[in-house]
Amino acid sequence: MGTIVRDGEHHDAFVPRPMLRGGHAMTIYSWGNPRDFPRLPPPTRRFFDVAPGTRVAAACHWQTEPQRHATLLALHGLNGSSDAHYMRGLAAKAFEQGMNVVRLNQRNCGDTEHLSSGLFHSGLTADAAHVVDELMRVDGLAVIGVAGYSLGGNLALKIAGEYGRHAPPALLGVAAVSPIIEIEPCVVALERRENVLYNWNFVRDLKRRIRRRERFHPGQFDRRRLRAVRTVREFDETYTAPYFGFRSASDYYHRASAMRLVHRIAVPALIITADDDPFVPSQLFRDRRVAGNPHIQVHICEHGGHCGFVGPKNGNEDDGYWAERKIVDFFAGLADVPETQRHSANA
């Protein structure tokens, strides 16, 4: 069976900052709070040609002699980018731990609309899989972990499920924070009245992306239809589903969700989620397909919001962003296990 850990059941339980115990307070604070990472060196820009006419960009932080170090591939959430605060926070902690870090922009994200002729969707794992393969073949990297937040968390879990028992030998494991593992109920929750701010923000940015794409790919999409779009579901019904050949938004959500494949995950996987996440129901992670997989460890925290998990600061060494530290500790622990033991454990 998999492992479900609740607060108080382990020595390193998440403790929220006193003023951030509510899910909305935690989510909004972590969303908008400015952060600085003075010890993270400037990144180098790297491009990956993931498909004909499609290139994605990444911000990379390389250790001296990168092949001698583990590498963390980080995946952002919907409308995020490699510059999202959690991407840089995760990178700072991982780099200080001695890891290389590749902060990947999904297609059209991070002002990269000019690099790709097509859209992106929440289950499109081919790009991340291409990056993993290139890092192994071209860069000679032998130890790679994949971590994602929200949409990126769904991608990390889905790619592990797609690999199944045939994961690349370099894949150390996967980690996901607040993953939208079953997209339909997350969209339903997003449409609740109390979540109007999040829905408005997501829709605003999705519309902006279509308008920006028009500058580089004029006439590809009918921008007049944007006026009627008020929810994420309406955007996906109007643009995402038809573009990728799904029958409807619901068909897209079903087929793009990691829940279809999570039972096939055969590498170590860490999931961090919260009971007070405003739009990712925590009961999803008690599903037998998740809880019944012995390779998956789930931390269900009472507090944490969506992609928040901000706890008290601990001097200058710990900024309180608990989930970032848990991910780095998770991969550091796996990297310390000899390769023969890692692979025999997952055979």
C-alpha positions as CSV (number, residue, x, y, z in Angstrom):
1,M,0.0,0.0,0.0
2,G,1.0,3.6,-0.4
3,T,1.7,5.9,2.5
4,I,-0.7,8.7,3.5
5,V,0.8,10.9,6.2
6,R,-1.3,13.3,8.2
7,D,-0.2,16.3,10.3
8,G,1.1,15.1,13.7
9,E,2.0,11.6,12.4
10,H,5.6,12.5,11.6
11,H,8.4,14.6,13.1
12,D,8.4,17.2,10.3
13,A,4.8,18.0,10.1
14,F,3.9,21.3,8.3
15,V,3.1,24.2,10.7
16,P,1.7,27.3,9.0
17,R,2.6,30.8,9.9
18,P,0.0,31.9,12.5
19,M,-1.7,34.4,10.2
20,L,-1.9,32.0,7.3
21,R,-4.0,29.2,8.7
22,G,-6.9,29.7,6.2
23,G,-6.6,28.2,2.8
24,H,-7.4,31.5,1.0
25,A,-5.0,33.5,3.2
26,M,-2.2,31.0,2.5
27,T,-2.9,30.7,-1.2
28,I,-3.1,34.5,-1.8
29,Y,-0.1,35.3,0.4
30,S,2.2,32.7,-1.3
31,W,0.9,33.9,-4.7
32,G,1.7,37.6,-4.2
33,N,4.4,37.7,-1.6
34,P,7.7,39.0,-3.2
35,R,10.7,36.8,-2.6
36,D,14.4,37.3,-3.2
37,F,17.0,34.6,-3.8
38,P,20.5,36.2,-3.4
39,R,22.3,32.9,-3.3
40,L,20.9,31.5,-6.4
41,P,23.3,32.2,-9.3
42,P,21.9,33.7,-12.5
43,P,20.6,31.0,-14.9
44,T,21.8,30.1,-18.3
45,R,19.2,30.0,-21.1
46,R,18.6,26.6,-22.8
47,F,16.3,25.7,-25.6
48,F,14.8,22.3,-26.3
49,D,13.4,21.4,-29.7
50,V,10.6,19.2,-28.4
51,A,8.6,18.8,-31.7
52,P,8.6,20.1,-35.3
53,G,8.0,23.9,-35.0
54,T,8.0,23.7,-31.2
55,R,10.8,24.9,-29.0
56,V,10.6,25.4,-25.2
57,A,13.0,27.4,-23.1
58,A,14.5,26.7,-19.6
59,A,16.4,28.6,-17.0
60,C,19.3,26.3,-15.9
61,H,21.6,26.4,-12.9
62,W,24.6,24.1,-13.4
63,Q,27.0,22.9,-10.7
64,T,30.7,22.6,-11.6
65,E,31.0,19.2,-13.4
66,P,27.2,18.8,-13.8
67,Q,27.5,15.1,-14.6
68,R,28.6,14.4,-11.0
69,H,25.5,15.9,-9.5
70,A,21.8,15.0,-9.4
71,T,19.5,17.2,-11.5
72,L,16.1,18.6,-10.7
73,L,13.6,19.3,-13.5
74,A,11.0,21.8,-12.2
75,L,7.6,22.2,-13.8
76,H,5.3,25.2,-13.1
77,G,1.6,25.6,-12.9
78,L,-1.1,27.0,-15.1
79,N,-0.1,30.4,-16.5
80,G,3.1,30.2,-14.5
81,S,6.7,30.3,-15.8
82,S,10.2,29.4,-14.9
83,D,10.3,32.7,-12.9
84,A,7.4,31.7,-10.6
85,H,8.4,32.2,-7.0
86,Y,8.1,28.5,-6.1
87,M,10.3,27.6,-9.1
88,R,13.0,29.9,-8.0
89,G,12.6,29.0,-4.3
90,L,12.8,25.3,-5.2
91,A,15.8,26.0,-7.4
92,A,17.6,27.9,-4.7
93,K,17.2,25.1,-2.1
94,A,18.1,22.4,-4.6
95,F,21.2,24.2,-5.9
96,E,22.4,24.9,-2.4
97,Q,22.0,21.1,-1.8
98,G,24.4,20.5,-4.7
99,M,21.9,19.7,-7.5
100,N,21.7,21.1,-11.0
101,V,18.3,22.7,-11.7
102,V,16.4,23.1,-14.9
103,R,13.4,25.4,-14.6
104,L,11.3,24.6,-17.6
105,N,8.8,26.9,-19.3
106,Q,5.8,25.0,-20.8
107,R,4.9,25.9,-24.4
108,N,3.9,29.6,-24.7
109,C,4.8,30.4,-21.1
110,G,7.3,32.9,-19.9
111,D,6.9,35.1,-23.0
112,T,7.8,32.2,-25.4
113,E,4.8,32.4,-27.7
114,H,7.1,33.0,-30.6
115,L,8.9,29.7,-30.1
116,S,5.9,27.4,-30.6
117,S,3.2,27.2,-33.2
118,G,0.7,25.3,-31.0
119,L,-1.0,25.4,-27.6
120,F,-0.2,23.6,-24.4
121,H,-2.6,21.5,-22.2
122,S,-2.6,20.1,-18.7
123,G,-1.7,16.6,-19.7
124,L,0.9,17.2,-22.4
125,T,3.9,15.3,-21.0
126,A,5.8,14.9,-24.3
127,D,7.8,18.0,-23.8
128,A,9.0,17.1,-20.3
129,A,9.8,13.6,-21.5
130,H,11.8,15.0,-24.3
131,V,13.8,17.2,-21.9
132,V,14.5,14.2,-19.6
133,D,15.7,12.2,-22.6
134,E,17.9,15.0,-23.9
135,L,19.5,15.7,-20.5
136,M,20.4,12.0,-20.4
137,R,21.6,11.6,-24.0
138,V,23.2,14.9,-24.7
139,D,24.3,16.1,-21.3
140,G,25.2,12.8,-19.8
141,L,23.2,13.3,-16.7
142,A,22.6,10.0,-14.8
143,V,20.3,11.1,-11.9
144,I,17.2,13.2,-12.6
145,G,14.2,14.1,-10.5
146,V,11.0,15.8,-11.8
147,A,9.0,18.1,-9.5
148,G,5.9,20.1,-10.4
149,Y,3.4,22.4,-8.8
150,S,-0.4,22.3,-9.6
151,L,-0.6,21.7,-13.3
152,G,3.1,20.8,-13.3
153,G,2.4,18.4,-10.5
154,N,-0.2,16.6,-12.7
155,L,2.4,16.4,-15.4
156,A,5.1,15.0,-13.1
157,L,2.8,12.2,-11.9
158,K,1.4,11.5,-15.3
159,I,4.8,11.2,-16.9
160,A,5.8,8.7,-14.2
161,G,2.5,6.8,-14.9
162,E,3.2,6.8,-18.6
163,Y,6.7,5.4,-18.0
164,G,5.3,2.7,-15.7
165,R,7.9,0.0,-15.1
166,H,9.9,1.2,-18.1
167,A,11.1,4.6,-16.7
168,P,14.5,5.8,-17.9
169,P,17.3,4.5,-15.6
170,A,18.2,8.1,-14.8
171,L,14.7,9.0,-13.4
172,L,15.2,9.2,-9.6
173,G,11.5,9.9,-8.8
174,V,8.8,12.5,-9.1
175,A,7.3,15.0,-6.7
176,A,4.1,17.0,-6.9
177,V,2.7,19.9,-4.8
178,S,-1.1,20.6,-4.9
179,P,-1.3,18.6,-8.2
180,I,-4.6,18.8,-10.2
181,I,-4.5,15.0,-10.4
182,E,-8.2,14.8,-11.4
183,I,-8.9,18.0,-13.4
184,E,-12.7,17.9,-13.6
185,P,-13.5,18.2,-9.8
186,C,-10.8,20.9,-9.6
187,V,-12.5,22.9,-12.3
188,V,-15.8,22.4,-10.6
189,A,-14.3,23.7,-7.3
190,L,-12.8,26.6,-9.1
191,E,-16.2,27.7,-10.3
192,R,-17.6,28.1,-6.8
193,R,-18.4,31.6,-5.8
194,E,-15.7,31.8,-3.1
195,N,-13.1,31.0,-5.7
196,V,-14.1,33.8,-8.1
197,L,-10.7,35.6,-7.7
198,Y,-8.7,32.5,-8.8
199,N,-11.0,31.9,-11.7
200,W,-10.8,35.5,-12.8
201,N,-7.0,35.5,-12.6
202,F,-6.6,32.3,-14.6
203,V,-9.0,33.4,-17.3
204,R,-7.4,36.8,-17.6
205,D,-4.0,35.2,-18.2
206,L,-5.4,32.6,-20.6
207,K,-7.0,35.4,-22.7
208,R,-3.8,37.4,-22.7
209,R,-1.9,34.4,-24.0
210,I,-4.3,34.0,-27.0
211,R,-3.9,37.7,-27.7
212,R,-0.1,37.5,-27.5
213,R,-0.1,34.5,-29.8
214,E,-1.9,36.6,-32.4
215,R,1.2,38.8,-32.8
216,F,3.3,35.8,-33.8
217,H,0.7,33.5,-35.4
218,P,-2.1,35.8,-36.8
219,G,-5.4,34.2,-37.6
220,Q,-4.7,30.9,-35.8
221,F,-7.5,31.4,-33.3
222,D,-10.7,33.4,-33.4
223,R,-10.1,36.1,-30.8
224,R,-13.7,37.3,-31.1
225,R,-14.8,34.2,-29.1
226,L,-12.7,35.4,-26.1
227,R,-15.5,37.9,-25.2
228,A,-17.8,35.1,-24.2
229,V,-15.2,33.2,-22.1
230,R,-15.8,33.8,-18.3
231,T,-14.4,30.5,-16.8
232,V,-11.5,28.2,-17.3
233,R,-14.0,25.5,-18.5
234,E,-15.4,27.9,-21.2
235,F,-11.8,28.6,-22.3
236,D,-11.0,24.9,-22.6
237,E,-14.3,24.3,-24.4
238,T,-13.7,27.1,-26.9
239,Y,-9.9,26.7,-27.5
240,T,-8.1,23.9,-25.8
241,A,-10.4,20.9,-26.4
242,P,-11.0,21.5,-30.2
243,Y,-7.4,22.4,-30.9
244,F,-6.2,19.1,-29.5
245,G,-9.0,17.0,-30.8
246,F,-10.8,16.3,-27.6
247,R,-14.6,15.9,-27.8
248,S,-15.2,18.5,-25.1
249,A,-13.6,20.1,-22.1
250,S,-14.8,17.2,-19.9
251,D,-13.2,14.7,-22.3
252,Y,-10.0,16.7,-22.2
253,Y,-10.0,16.8,-18.4
254,H,-10.6,13.1,-18.1
255,R,-7.9,12.1,-20.5
256,A,-5.3,14.7,-19.3
257,S,-5.6,13.8,-15.6
258,A,-2.8,11.8,-14.0
259,M,-5.4,9.8,-12.1
260,R,-5.8,7.7,-15.2
261,L,-2.3,6.4,-14.9
262,V,-1.3,7.0,-11.2
263,H,-1.7,3.3,-10.4
264,R,1.2,2.5,-12.9
265,I,3.8,4.7,-11.2
266,A,6.8,2.5,-10.3
267,V,9.3,5.1,-9.2
268,P,9.3,6.9,-5.8
269,A,6.7,9.6,-5.8
270,L,6.0,12.3,-3.3
271,I,2.7,14.2,-3.2
272,I,2.1,17.2,-0.9
273,T,-1.5,18.6,-0.6
274,A,-3.7,20.4,1.9
275,D,-7.2,19.9,3.3
276,D,-7.8,23.6,2.9
277,D,-6.7,23.9,-0.7
278,P,-9.5,26.1,-2.3
279,F,-9.8,24.1,-5.5
280,V,-7.9,20.8,-5.3
281,P,-10.1,18.5,-3.1
282,S,-7.9,16.5,-0.7
283,Q,-10.2,13.5,-0.9
284,L,-8.8,12.8,-4.4
285,F,-5.6,11.7,-2.8
286,R,-7.3,9.1,-0.7
287,D,-8.4,7.3,-3.9
288,R,-7.3,3.7,-3.9
289,R,-5.4,4.3,-7.1
290,V,-3.2,6.7,-5.2
291,A,-3.3,5.2,-1.7
292,G,-2.9,1.7,-3.0
293,N,0.3,2.3,-4.9
294,P,3.3,1.4,-2.7
295,H,5.6,3.8,-4.6
296,I,3.6,6.9,-3.6
297,Q,3.9,8.8,-0.4
298,V,1.2,11.4,0.2
299,H,1.4,14.2,2.8
300,I,-2.1,15.6,3.4
301,C,-1.7,18.7,5.6
302,E,-4.5,20.4,7.5
303,H,-3.3,23.7,6.2
304,G,-1.2,24.8,3.2
305,G,-3.7,26.3,0.7
306,H,-2.9,25.8,-3.0
307,C,0.9,25.7,-3.6
308,G,1.5,27.6,-0.4
309,F,2.8,25.7,2.6
310,V,4.5,28.8,4.2
311,G,5.6,28.1,7.7
312,P,7.6,30.1,10.3
313,K,11.1,31.2,9.3
314,N,14.0,29.6,11.0
315,G,16.8,32.1,10.9
316,N,18.5,32.8,7.7
317,E,18.8,29.1,6.7
318,D,15.1,28.4,6.4
319,D,12.6,30.8,4.8
320,G,9.6,28.8,5.9
321,Y,8.6,27.4,2.5
322,W,8.1,23.9,3.7
323,A,7.1,22.1,0.5
324,E,10.2,23.3,-1.3
325,R,12.4,21.9,1.4
326,K,10.5,18.6,1.5
327,I,11.0,18.1,-2.2
328,V,14.7,18.7,-2.0
329,D,15.1,16.4,1.0
330,F,13.1,13.8,-0.8
331,F,15.3,13.8,-3.9
332,A,18.5,14.1,-1.8
333,G,17.5,11.0,0.1
334,L,16.9,9.1,-3.1
335,A,20.1,10.2,-4.6
336,D,22.0,8.8,-1.6
337,V,20.7,5.3,-2.4
338,P,23.0,3.2,-4.6
339,E,21.6,2.9,-8.2
340,T,21.4,-0.9,-8.0
341,Q,19.2,-0.6,-4.9
342,R,17.0,2.1,-6.4
343,H,16.2,0.1,-9.5
344,S,15.8,-3.2,-7.8
345,A,13.3,-1.6,-5.3
346,N,11.1,-0.5,-8.2
347,A,11.4,-3.5,-10.4
